[in-house]
Amino acid sequence: MVRTVDDFKASHDPKTIITRLESELEEARRGLGMQAALNAALQIVGIPDREPSPAWLAKPHTDNASPGMPVLFLSDFHWGEVVDSAQIGGVNRYNLRIAQERLRHTVETAIRLVGIIDPKMRYPGIAVPLGGDMISGEIHDELKATNELPTLPTVEDLCDNLEGAFGLLADTFDSVYVPCVTGNHGRNTHKIWAKDRSRTSFDWMLYRMLKRSFRSDKRIVFDIADGPDLLFKVQGRRYLLTHGDMLGKGGDGLIGFLGPVTRGNHRRRTRQSQIDQPYDSMICGHWHSYNHSQDQIVNGSLKGYDEYAFTESFKFEPPQQALWIVHPKIGESFRMPVLCNG
């Protein structure tokens, strides 16, 4: 279609422009109305925005007698997986009953250890990051065939056990902060998604179930990430929580996981500096190998050594979870891995 000079003049006529702008404004208003309705619907089904971190978490504790604030890092439970001791030289076994015993022992031992440091328990609260791979999932055929339960009843069973654990922690410390990220095992997609990573994970479903269970208990605050990483502060120290599956691949028989973890930590530091959101330490799970250094903390696992680790001749490690205390003046003052076996 050929446009004429008259067409050009008509399209630039002030009245025509005003009419067009009014039409666009009305369309925008309708769009905002639809978005408001969608936001309201999301609130109804229980998908609110992230809750702000509680003030007591980041604010330095003023009690000079207090050793600081404990952090108990829980990740890589692989709840529902079965490890056959006969297939790995008898060095470990795992099932739902053992998982339940190890979780209870881990929480009780963590409380006992920080009680040794300060028998008067002068702690302002406790942070309990949940680092993903909380359930075994069904991403491999061998897991589908050998898991003790299908995924949904596994999530329900773990939720019941974590309710008891968080109830005990709240009774002991009065204030509990729970930052959460998803892992790679709990996904319901063939490959892990960059978009909607959290909401395609049964880890996310577990966290939301726990948050609903404690919605009337103001002592416990759940902070559930929408993406792969989550920033939070403990006594002024800045942490970046991530599962660890996106840090990179590789490593060798000498340095193992430290190569990809260190490189991944460096890349995240660069990214966070560029967006003016730096951190002091990265904490991650995924590698099932405990390591606590100055600027990165890698968690062990509740499951422990399994058939895959044995087949690949990975270094043996007992089931353990990371525990440390953050002091507002001297930083991480105590580092105490918790052995999960009673």
N, C-alpha and C positions, 0 to 999 in steps of 0.2 A: 504494500500500500504506500503510495506517494503522499507525503505530507506537504501541504501548501503553506504559504505565508499566513493565510487566515487561520489555519489550524494552529500554527505556532503562537499567534497573537491570542487566540482563544484560550490556549493552555496556560498562558502567562497573565491572563486577566485576573486582577485582584479578587474579584468575586469568585472566580473559578478556584483559585488557590485556597481561599477561605473555606469554600464548600468541601474541597478535598481534605483539608486539614481537620475540619470538624468530623468528617467521616472516619478518618484515621484515628482521631481521638476517641470516638465512640467505640471503634473496634478494639482499641487498646484497653478501654475500660472493661469491655466484655471479657477480654483475655485475663485481666487482673481479677475479675470476678470468678472466672473459672479456676484460676490459680488459688484464690482464697478458699474456694469450695474444696479443691483438692487438698490443700493444707489442713482444712478442717477434718476431712475424711481420714487423712493420715493420722491426725491426733486421736480420732475415735478408735482406729485399729491399733493405736499404741506405738507410733513411730515418732516420738518427739525428737527435737534437736538434742545434741549432746548437752549433758548437764555440766555446769562449770565446776572446776575442781574446788573442793572445800578449802576454806581459808586456812584451817589448821594444818593442811598438808604442806603448803609452801612456806608459811610463816615460820621463821626460826623460833624454836622453843625457848622460852625465857628461863626455864628452871635449870640453873647451872649444874645441879646434881644429876640431871638426866643425861644418859649417854647418847641421846638422839632419837631417831625414829627407825624402827625395823622395816625392812622390805623383804617379803617372802615371794619369790618368783615361782609361779606354778605354770608348767607347760608340758607338752608332749606326753600326755597321759596315755594316748592311744587306747582309750577306754573301749572295751569290747574285744580287743585283739587277744588271741591265744598264742602263747609262746610255749612250744613243746620242749621240755628240758632234754629229752632223749636225742633231739636233733642238734643240740649245741653243747654236747659234752657235759650236761648236767649243771652248767654254771648259772642258769636262771630259768624260771618258769613264770608264766603270767596268765591270769584269767580274771574274771570279774571279782571273784572272792578275794584274790590276792590284791587286786587294784584297790578294793575298798579298804583292806587292812593297811596298805601302804599309804593311802591318802590320810587315814586317821593317824597313823604313826607319824607322818611328815608334819602335820599340823601340831600335834601334841609335842613333838620333839622341838619344833621351832619355838613354841611357847616356853618350853623348858630351858632352851639355850639362852633366850633373851632374859629369862628369869635368873639364870646364873650370873649374867652380866650386871643386872640390877634387880636384886631380890624384891625391892619395893615397887618394881614395875612402873617407874616414873616415865612412861612413854606417852606422847601426845596422841598416839594412834598407830596404825600400821597400814602400809600400802601392800596390796597383794595383786601384782600384775598377772593377768591370764594371757599366756603367749601363744595360744593356738595349738592345733593338733590335739585337742582335748579328747576327741574320739578317733577310733580307728578308721572309720569310713569304708567306702567300697570302691576306691579308685583303681584297685588292682583285682584281677580275677581271683588270685589266691586269698585275698582278704574276704571277698564275697563267699568263698567256699569254706573258710576256716574261722571267721569271726564267731564269737559265742552267741551274739544276738544280731538281728538286723539293726540298721542305723537308728530308726526312731525310738524303739525301746531302749537302745543303748544311751541315747541322749537323755531320756527320762530317768534312767537309773543313775547316771552321773549327776543330773540335776538334783536328785534326792540326796545324794551323798555330799555334794557341795553345799547344799542348804545347811546340813548339819555342821560342816566345817566352818562356814561363815558365821553361823550362829555362835559357835564356840569362840571364834576370833572376836566377834562383837562383844560378847560377854567378858572377854579377857582385856581387850584394849579400848573398848567403848566406841572408838571411831575407826572405821575401815574404809579405805579407798581402793577401788578395783578397776584399774584401767585394763581394757580388753582389746586384743587384735585377733584376727582369724589366722588359721594355718592353711596348709595346702591339702591335708588329708581329709578334712571334713567337707570338701566341696561337693556340690551336686551337678557339676559340669564336667565334661570330658577333660578339658584343659582349664587351668585357672584363668579367670577373667581379670583384665585390668579394670574394666567397668563393672560396677556392682560386685566387686570381689567379696565384700562382707555379706551382702544379702543373698549370695548364692552358696553360703557356707552354713553347715549345721553347727559350727562353733558359734556363729552369730545368733542362731536360734537358741542355743543353750544359754548364752549371756542374757538374751532378752527374757527367757523364762526365769532366770535367777533374779533379774531386776524386778520382774513382776512379783515374784515371791516375797521380796523384801521392800516392796513399794511403800508399805506403812512403817517400816523400820528406818528412822532417820539416822541411825548410827552407821548405815552402810550406803555408800555412794558408788554406783556403777557408771563407768565412763567408757562407752562402747564406740570404737573407731568406725568411721564409714569407709576409710581407705586402709592401705596396708600398714601405715605407721601412725603412732600416736605420741604426742609430746606431753610431758607432765613434769612437775617439780616436786621434790621432796626436800624440805628444809633448805631451800635455796638452790639445791643441785638439780640441774636440768637433765632429764632422761628422754631418749627416743626409744620407744618400744616398737619392735617389729618381729614378725615370726622368724625370718631368716631364710626362707626359701627363695627370696628375690635378691639376695646378696651376691649371688654368683655361684659358679660351679668350678670344680677343679680341686686343687690340693694334691698332695702326694703322700707317700709313705712316711715322710719325715715331719712335715708341718701339718698334715691333715687338713682340718677345717680352717685353720688360722689364716691361710692365704685368701680364700674367697671372703671370709668374714672381715678381715682387715681391709681388703680392697673395697668391699661393699660399704664398710663404715666410712672410708675416705670419701667415696662418691656421695654418700648421704650428707656428710659434713659440708661438702662443697655446695650441694643443692640447698641445704638449710641456711648456709651463710648468704647465699645469693638472694634468698627470700626473707632475710633478716629474722630467722627463727633458729638460731644456733642451739646446740646442746652440749653437755659435758660428757655424757656416756651413752652409748648405744647398748640396749639389752635385747637379746634374741634367744630363741630356742632353735628347733629344727635339727640341729646337728647331734643331739644326744650326747654331747661331750662337755662337761663342766669346765669353764675357764673364766677366771675373774681377774682382769687386768685394770690398768688405770683408767682407760677410756672405753672399754667394751666388756660386757658380761655375757657369756654364752651359757645357757642352762643345760643341765643334764635332762634326764627323762624319768618318769615314774615307771615306765615299762621296763627299761633296762635292756640288756643285751638280747638280741633276737637272732632268728635264722638268717636274715639278710646280712647283719653285721658279721656273723660267724662265717658265712659263705664268702664274703668279701675280705675276710681276715682283718677286720677293723680292730683297733685296740680295745681290749675289754675295759668296760667301766660299769661299776655297780649303779643301780638306780639311785639318783640323787637330784635334789633341787637346790637352787641358790638362795641363800639368806645372808643379808648384810644389814648394817646399821649406818644411817647417815646422820652425822653431827653437823649442826649449822656452821661451825667454825672450822673444823678439821676435815670435813667431808666424810668419806666412807671409813669409819673407824674400826669396824669389825667385819670380817668376811668368814662365813661359817656355812659350808655346804651341808645340807641335811641329808643324811643317808636314809633312804625310804624304807629299808627293810628293818623290821623290829628284831 
